[in-house]
């Protein structure tokens, strides 16, 4: 049966009977409903998935990305999506496996507590969404960035041309932060790219991504394509055509920018001086560079959407736009950085368009990066394993009635970071907190630091996290939040999903 005929048959059946629960839906989490005339058509049995994962992209950049805004108009924006760790490697390990950092064992960017080698040694590579989808007959591709420590350099030796399990096509480098002068591992063959305009990494992988999508569609094979950019991670190098754009932009001046009084903040932050004019100018310059750097990512999205549309496959393809963590620029007197528990760093974009997703919709319920792996598996018609800590977002994407859903997000961070070789090493006043664990609710942020410091913010009254109210918060409520943190810090699988 042709794909179009199958889709029409599914739509006809949906008008007569209630749809069965999705394969990836945890037991007791959702009961799908019959679709109305205004509900988008039912998805294909094995839709394509295009996942764009950016690096350090904060919400304040989306306003300058027209194709991302088009994606919002075509699909659903998750208004409360949080990462479980604001550092690159732990976050990406969680995305790949659906497990919190304390379960992947990837707590930092470098051994012995993190990085590619730890991810590999602990068996995580056998439990990624790529492995699951490839086994189910999907063509899978990763292009751009993998995990910190996966670097095609002489020091890495055997890993120079290593291709992890689960990937049909592999076009990856570990040294792409500048977007120039890198070695790309193309399915086990290294190719050097220099400093010519055509060597710009986002341009290179956009072409390869479009080619992969076209070949997969021509072969009539379902595919998952992950476009994993280094942009806008520092140095936030823009494509040549964007180098002088947005000349008059300034970093957003939110109420928390260069915060006047931080005497109530934790001890690691409390002694930070107010930003001087030169530092503010540097922050504005960094913001302009970040906006310039994401223009090539935005064109990547536009090019992939156009390629899929040209093949007539838009109705069978999910587009997922996301970031591994957020970024702060001037808030709470912090220069450039991302390692805090504040919303600037933990609350990041997640936008999904595709079959069954209502155009222009906004989802307020909580989602985390633990949810992406089971969501991709559920999109492919698979049942996510019990070991994942997250839940499939498919019921929310399809506007199915959900009887219960999480009301908290959990964040864990291992610090401080003093490794000079780490591309995420914070600047002096960029924010380098000690180890902490945090719970984010709809109206609260609660943080426990390993050194004994505590933070509590009433976000309903103080959305910019200006006043630490830990001393004034009701003891009963603090006890509840402490209990939630204690449950999260050791949970696994179903126990995490039930919190």
Secondary structure, DSSP 8 states (H G I E B T S, - for coil): --HHHHHHHHHHHHTTS-----TTS-TTTB------TTS-----TT-EEEEEEESS--GGGGGG-HHHHHHHHHSEEETTEE-S-SSHHHHHHHHHHS--HHHH---BSSTTSBSHHHHHHTTGGGGSHHHHHHHTT-EEEEEE---TT---SGGGGGGGG---TT-SEEEE-S--TTSSSEEEEETTEEEEE-SSGGG-HHHHHHHHHHHHHHHHHHTT--EEEEEE--TTSTT----GGGTT--TT------TTBT-S--TTS-HHHHT-----HHHHHHHHHHHHHHHHHHHHHHHHHHHHHHHHHHTT-GGGEEEEEEES---BSSBTT--SB--SSSHHHHB--EEEESTT--TTEEE-S-EETTHHHHHHHHHTT----TT-SS---HHHHTT--BS----EEEEEE------TT-TT---TTS----SEEEEEESSEEEEEETTS-EEEEETTT-TT-----TTTS-HHHHHHHHHHHHHHHH--THHHHT-
